[in-house]
Amino acid sequence: MAKKVGARTKLRQHFLSNIGKVMSSDELREVAGGITEWARRVRELRTEEGYQIQTHNDRSDLKPGQYLLENPKPQHAFERAISKETRAFVLDRNGFTCQMCGAVAGEPHPYDLSRKTRLHIGHIVDKSQGGTDDASNLRALCSVCNEGASNLTLERPSAQKLLIQVRRAKGADQLEVLKWLVRKFPAQARGFLDS
C-alpha cells in the first residue's frame, strides 16, 4: 500500500521543481489537493522549514496571490515548540471557542455552515514579530480566523514610527532593512541610484 503524501510535502516538491517561477494561489491550491488550508501549509514551509517563499509583501513585482521560490536552500526557521499540554491549557482556558469570532469547536462554523469549526492555536504577537510560545501569547482560533490573522497586528506603524525604530537599530540591522527594501522595490531602488 502506497503512503499518502500530505499537502505540505506536495507543495514543497512543487516549489522545488519550479525554482524561479511565479506561481498563483489557484495553482498552489490545486497542487495541495484543493484543501482549504493550503496557504497555511505554504506559511509552514516558510516559518518551520525555512524556505524563502516570496510574496507581494517581500517583492513589489509580485501581485497578491503570487508566490516565488528563488533559492532551494532553506534558511533558519522557527521551531514549532508548543507542547500538547500548552495547547490543551489554551483551548480549555478559551472555552474551546475562537477568540476572534466566537465559533465553538465541533459546531457548524457561523460563516460557513457547511463545515464544522476546527480550532487551532494562534499567536497573539506572531513569532516573526518576536512573539513567544508562552500560553500568555497564545489563543484559540478557528480555521477561518486563523487564516486571516497571520502576522496581523492591531495597528500598522506609521512611516515616522518605522524610521524611529530603524534609526535606533544597530548598523548591521539597518543594512538588513535596506537589503530587504532593495529586494522588495528593485525598480525604485535603481531610480534612487540613478538620480
Secondary structure, 3 states (H helix, E strand, C coil): CCCCCCHHHHHHHHHHHCCCCCEEHHHHHHHCCCCCCHHHHHHHHHHCCCCCEECCCCCCCCCCCEEEECCCCCCCCCCCCCCHHHHHHHHHHCCCECCCCCCECCCEECCEEEEECCEEEEECCCHHHCCCCCHHHEEEEEHHHHHHCCCCCCCCCCHHHHHHHHHHCCHHHHHHHHHHHHHHCHHHHHHHHHC
